[in-house]
Amino acid sequence: MASFSVVTNIASVNAQANLYQTNQGLNLALTRLSSGLRINNSGDDAAGLAVANGYRSDIAVLQQGVQNANDGLSTLQIKDGALNNISTLLDRLSTLATQAASGGTTNASRTILNQEFQDVLSEINRESAVANLNAASGFSVFVSNSSGNGVVAGTISAISTSTLGISSLSITAQGAASTAVSTIRAAIDILGTSQGTIGDLENRLNFAIALGNSQITNNTAAESRIRDANIAQESAALTKYNILNQSGIAALAQANNSTSAILALLR
């Protein structure tokens, strides 16, 4: 049996409760649509937020790792360029020594050739110092947060006339010039080993950059699936809650007016 009361309007209370829930859903849909995010505070999805934040942290590390790798690659390219130039200087030394080793070359000519020869030796040392190749150095680049596998490292050998074994060469005599030719050939092999080390490091960094970019893309996609709002879904929710809000307000107005009918019993 229905109960009639002017003190408690149960229909109004129910309408208010439903209207509150509708407003909550409407505000949530508006927040997600305006921010573009499904998770705007911890209460939206606490577990999802923790996972998404983990992805975001990994992305930040990977992005810096790619930047580190690019910086390291630039450093190696500077050294590689210097080594290529030193290789050209060694070719010039070979040419001068070969010319001086010829029996038809006079001692006066060898003296002139040796002056350039010594100048080229000095230039090798100068370029080595400019490119920081005059001392052996460790090379290390942090590229990711992978435990035990996040660093590309190696050792770059020192390159100078001393380490190449040509610092004391002279071509003022035919015999010395002949010896210089074979010594310079051995120096070219030593230089090639150092170039191989740098080339290997360059290739490893290029592969690390490619992998880092791939991981950034995949982690970003994973974070997006958790954190970002589904705009189509939220638009539908907005439409639904707008309609419910309007009908809820109308229902509340009807519930509030229903008690006036009870007054007819008192007439």
C-alpha positions in Angstrom: 0.0 0.0 0.0 1.4 3.4 -0.9 2.4 5.8 1.9 1.6 9.5 1.7 3.7 11.9 3.7 4.4 15.6 3.6 7.5 15.1 5.9 9.5 12.7 3.7 9.3 12.6 0.0 10.8 9.3 -1.0 10.4 9.9 -4.7 12.3 13.2 -4.4 15.1 11.5 -2.4 15.4 8.7 -5.1 15.4 11.3 -7.9 18.2 13.3 -6.1 20.3 10.2 -5.6 20.0 9.2 -9.2 20.6 12.8 -10.3 23.8 12.8 -8.2 25.1 9.7 -9.9 24.2 11.1 -13.3 26.1 14.3 -12.5 29.1 12.2 -11.4 29.1 10.4 -14.8 28.6 13.7 -16.7 31.5 15.4 -14.9 33.7 12.3 -15.5 32.9 12.3 -19.2 33.5 16.1 -19.5 36.8 15.8 -17.7 38.0 13.0 -19.9 36.9 14.7 -23.1 38.5 18.0 -22.1 41.8 16.5 -21.0 42.0 13.6 -23.5 42.9 11.3 -20.6 41.0 8.4 -19.2 43.0 8.6 -15.9 43.0 12.1 -14.5 43.4 11.1 -10.8 44.3 8.0 -8.9 40.7 7.2 -8.2 39.9 6.7 -11.9 42.1 3.6 -12.1 44.8 3.2 -9.4 46.3 0.0 -10.8 46.3 1.3 -14.4 47.9 4.6 -13.3 50.8 2.7 -11.6 51.4 0.7 -14.8 51.1 3.8 -17.1 53.6 5.7 -14.9 56.0 2.8 -15.2 55.8 3.0 -19.0 56.2 6.8 -18.8 59.4 6.4 -16.8 60.8 3.8 -19.2 60.0 6.2 -22.1 61.9 9.0 -20.4 64.9 6.7 -19.9 64.8 5.5 -23.4 64.5 8.9 -24.9 67.6 10.1 -23.0 69.4 6.9 -23.9 68.8 7.7 -27.6 70.1 11.2 -27.0 73.2 9.7 -25.3 73.8 7.4 -28.2 73.5 10.2 -30.7 76.0 12.3 -28.6 78.4 9.3 -28.4 78.0 8.7 -32.2 79.0 12.3 -32.8 82.1 11.9 -30.6 83.1 8.7 -32.5 82.5 10.4 -35.9 85.0 13.2 -34.8 87.6 10.5 -34.0 86.8 8.6 -37.1 87.3 11.7 -39.3 90.6 12.3 -37.7 91.7 8.7 -38.2 90.8 8.9 -41.9 92.9 12.1 -42.2 95.8 10.4 -40.4 95.5 7.5 -42.9 95.9 10.0 -45.7 98.9 11.5 -44.0 100.4 8.0 -43.7 99.9 7.6 -47.5 101.9 10.8 -48.0 104.6 9.5 -45.7 104.8 6.3 -47.8 105.0 8.3 -51.0 107.9 10.5 -49.6 109.7 7.4 -48.3 109.4 5.5 -51.5 110.7 8.5 -53.5 113.7 8.8 -51.1 114.4 5.1 -51.3 115.0 5.3 -55.0 118.6 5.2 -56.1 118.2 8.0 -58.5 117.3 10.5 -55.8 120.1 12.7 -54.6 121.0 13.3 -51.0 120.1 16.9 -51.4 116.6 15.9 -52.6 116.3 13.5 -49.7 117.0 16.3 -47.3 114.1 18.3 -48.8 111.9 15.2 -48.8 112.7 14.6 -45.2 111.7 18.1 -44.2 108.2 17.4 -45.5 108.3 13.9 -44.0 109.0 15.3 -40.5 106.3 18.0 -41.0 103.8 15.3 -41.8 104.8 13.4 -38.6 104.2 16.5 -36.6 100.8 17.0 -38.3 99.8 13.4 -37.3 100.6 14.2 -33.7 98.7 17.5 -33.8 95.6 16.0 -35.3 95.7 13.1 -32.9 95.8 15.6 -30.0 93.0 17.7 -31.4 90.7 14.6 -31.7 91.8 13.3 -28.2 93.4 10.3 -29.8 96.9 10.8 -28.3 96.0 8.6 -25.3 94.0 5.4 -24.9 90.5 6.1 -23.6 87.5 4.1 -22.5 84.3 4.7 -24.3 81.0 4.2 -22.6 77.4 5.2 -23.4 74.3 4.5 -21.3 71.5 3.7 -23.8 68.8 2.0 -21.7 67.8 0.8 -18.2 68.1 -2.9 -19.2 69.8 -4.5 -16.2 73.4 -5.4 -17.2 72.8 -4.7 -20.9 72.2 -0.9 -21.0 75.7 0.3 -21.9 77.7 0.3 -25.1 81.4 0.3 -24.2 84.8 -0.2 -25.6 88.4 1.0 -25.5 89.9 3.3 -28.2 93.6 2.8 -28.6 96.0 5.8 -28.6 97.1 6.9 -32.1 100.3 9.0 -32.4 103.6 8.7 -34.2 104.9 6.9 -31.1 102.1 4.2 -30.9 102.3 3.8 -34.7 106.1 3.2 -34.4 107.1 5.9 -36.8 108.2 8.8 -34.5 111.9 8.3 -35.1 111.8 7.7 -38.9 114.0 9.6 -41.2 114.5 9.4 -45.0 117.7 11.3 -45.4 119.5 8.1 -46.5 118.4 5.5 -49.0 118.5 2.6 -46.6 116.6 4.5 -43.9 114.0 5.5 -46.5 113.6 1.9 -47.6 113.1 0.8 -43.9 110.6 3.6 -43.5 108.4 2.2 -46.3 107.9 -1.1 -44.5 107.5 0.6 -41.1 104.8 2.9 -42.4 103.0 -0.1 -43.9 102.9 -1.7 -40.4 101.6 1.6 -39.0 98.7 1.5 -41.5 97.7 -1.9 -40.1 97.8 -0.5 -36.5 95.7 2.4 -37.6 93.3 0.1 -39.3 92.7 -1.8 -36.0 91.8 1.4 -34.3 89.5 2.4 -37.1 87.8 -1.0 -36.8 87.2 -0.5 -33.1 85.6 2.9 -33.7 83.6 1.5 -36.7 82.3 -1.3 -34.5 81.2 1.1 -31.8 79.5 3.3 -34.3 77.5 0.4 -35.7 76.6 -0.7 -32.2 75.3 2.8 -31.4 73.3 2.9 -34.6 71.7 -0.4 -33.7 71.0 0.9 -30.1 69.4 4.0 -31.5 67.1 2.0 -33.8 66.1 -0.3 -30.9 65.6 2.6 -28.6 63.3 4.4 -31.0 61.3 1.1 -31.5 61.0 0.7 -27.7 59.9 4.3 -27.3 57.2 3.8 -29.9 55.9 0.5 -28.3 56.0 1.8 -24.7 54.2 5.0 -25.8 51.5 2.9 -27.4 51.2 0.8 -24.3 50.9 3.9 -22.1 48.4 5.4 -24.4 46.1 2.4 -24.3 46.0 2.7 -20.5 46.1 6.5 -19.9 44.3 8.0 -22.9 40.6 8.5 -23.2 38.5 6.7 -25.8 37.0 9.8 -27.4 34.2 7.9 -29.2 33.2 6.1 -26.0 33.3 9.3 -23.9 31.3 11.2 -26.4 28.6 8.5 -26.2 28.7 8.7 -22.4 28.4 12.5 -22.5 25.3 12.2 -24.7 23.8 9.6 -22.3 24.5 11.5 -19.2 23.2 14.8 -20.7 19.9 13.1 -21.5 19.8 11.4 -18.0 20.6 14.8 -16.4 17.8 16.5 -18.1 15.3 13.7 -17.4 16.5 13.5 -13.8 15.9 17.2 -13.3 12.4 16.9 -14.8 11.7 13.8 -12.6 12.9 15.7 -9.5 10.6 18.6 -10.3 7.7 16.1 -10.6 8.6 14.4 -7.3 8.8 17.7 -5.5 5.4 18.7 -6.8 3.8 15.4 -6.0 3.3 16.3 -2.3 1.0 19.1 -3.3 -1.5 16.5 -4.3 -1.8 15.4 -0.6 -3.2 18.8 0.3 -6.4 17.8 -1.6 -7.1 15.3 1.2 -7.2 18.2 3.7 -9.8 20.2 1.8 
